Amino acid sequence: MSYSEAEVLAVVGRMDKYRSGQDGEVGAALVVVGLSSERVDKEVALRDDMIRVAHRAGASLHQIAEVAGLNRITVSNIVEPPKQ
């Protein structure tokens, strides 16, 4: 697998951002935490999109909550966010 120079520079930039000037084990751990957080954010967004799809298709809030491991209030807020 090969990567373009732009792709490599983008990743190095993200790593440097999370490293926060720390070297060694601390810096490496911060990079892993930061990159893992990015991935979690993407997974949560995907989960929330699929929750809305399931609800539109007829699944109940209870069914979705059980499968997702969330409470019904959280699922309800995902399906229809509270008005601000």
N, C-alpha and C positions, 0 to 999 in steps of 0.2 A: 504494500500500500504506500502511496506517495502523497505528500501534502505540498501545497504551494507555499511559497515563502510568506505570502500574506496570511495564510491559515496558521502557520507556525508563529508568526509575529503576534497574531491576535491571541493565541493561547498563552504565549509568554507574557503578554501584557496583562491578561487576566490573572495569571499566577503571581506576577509582581504586585498587582493590586492587593491580592489577598495576603501575600507574604508580609506586607507592611514593614519592610525593611529588616525583618527578622531573618537570621541565618540558621542553618542547622535544623535540628529536630523541631524546634518551635515554628520556624518558617514553613517547613514541610507540612506540619500538622495544620497550620492556618490555611495553606493552599488546599489541602484535602477538605477541610471544613467548608471553605468558600465554594469550591467546585461542587461539593455534595449539596450545598444549599441551593445552588443554581439548578441542579438536577431535580431536587425536591420541588422547587417552585414550578418547574415544567410538568412534573408528574401530577401535582395538585391541580394545575390548570386543566390538564387532560382529564383527570378524574371528575372535576366539576363539570366540564363539558359533557361527559358521558352520563353524569347524574341528570343533567337537564334533558338529554336525549331520552333516557329511560323514563323519566317522568312524563315527557310529552307522548311517549309511546304507550303510557297507561300504567306504569309501575307505581305503586303507592309509596308514600314517604316512608312508611314502616318497612316495606320490602327493601327499598334503597338503603335506608339507614342500617338495616341488619347486614346487608351484603358489604356495605362500605365500612362498617365498624364505627359509624358515627351516630350521634343521637338525632332524633327527628327534627329538633329545632335547627340544628346545623344544616341538615339536608333541606329543610324548608327555606332557610336563608340563602342557600346556594341556588335553589330553584327560583325563588323570588326574593331578591335582596330587599331588606327593609328600606322604606322610603326615607330620604334624608331631608 
